[in-house]
Amino acid sequence: MKAVEVNASIDQNGNLILDEPIQTENNSNRVRVIVLFTEQEENDPDDTPIEDVKASLKRGFQQAKAGQTRPISELWSRIDAE
């Protein structure tokens, strides 16, 4: 069995509406579906807006070009503290 993860919505009739088509390599028309509901208060750390990610990467690149770097040992000690 092969797993494919896609995002979808559920319409008012309970039907799944996929955000994008599933590309398949075989002609099987039967699938097994497991639905995972996102809790409203659930905060997914991977849901950072794209613009925020781009801005952070740009800042980091500019700091690296300007020589504003830190020793890796300092970074590891900060990670261990969390």
C-alpha positions in Angstrom: 0.0 0.0 0.0 1.3 3.5 -0.9 0.5 6.6 1.1 -0.1 10.0 -0.3 -0.8 13.1 1.8 -3.0 15.9 0.5 -5.0 18.7 2.0 -8.8 18.8 1.5 -12.0 20.3 2.8 -15.3 18.7 3.6 -18.3 20.3 2.0 -21.8 20.6 3.6 -22.8 17.2 2.3 -19.8 15.5 3.9 -17.9 15.0 0.7 -14.1 15.4 0.5 -12.9 18.2 -1.8 -9.1 17.7 -2.5 -7.0 20.9 -2.9 -5.2 19.3 -5.8 -5.5 16.1 -7.9 -3.7 13.0 -6.8 -1.1 11.8 -9.3 -1.2 8.0 -9.5 1.0 5.5 -11.2 -1.5 2.7 -11.4 -5.1 2.4 -12.6 -6.5 1.4 -9.2 -9.7 3.3 -8.5 -10.2 2.2 -4.9 -8.4 4.0 -2.1 -8.4 3.9 1.7 -9.0 7.3 3.4 -8.1 8.3 6.9 -9.3 11.8 7.9 -7.4 13.8 10.4 -9.2 16.9 11.8 -7.2 19.9 12.8 -8.3 21.2 16.2 -9.1 25.0 16.2 -6.6 25.7 19.1 -3.9 23.5 17.5 -1.0 25.6 16.5 1.1 23.9 13.8 4.6 25.2 13.8 4.9 24.4 10.1 2.1 26.8 9.3 4.4 29.9 9.3 3.2 32.2 6.5 5.5 32.1 3.4 6.1 35.8 3.6 7.5 35.5 7.1 9.7 32.6 6.1 11.1 34.6 3.1 11.7 37.7 5.3 13.5 35.6 7.9 15.7 34.0 5.3 16.5 37.3 3.7 17.5 38.8 7.1 19.7 35.8 7.8 21.4 36.0 4.4 22.1 39.7 4.8 23.5 39.1 8.3 25.8 36.3 7.0 27.0 38.5 4.2 27.7 41.3 6.7 29.8 38.9 8.9 27.2 38.9 11.7 27.6 35.3 12.5 27.9 33.3 15.8 30.0 30.3 16.6 28.1 27.0 16.2 28.9 26.1 19.8 26.9 29.1 21.0 24.0 28.2 18.8 24.0 24.6 20.2 24.1 25.8 23.8 21.0 28.0 23.1 19.2 25.0 21.6 20.1 22.8 24.6 18.8 25.5 26.9 15.3 25.2 25.3 
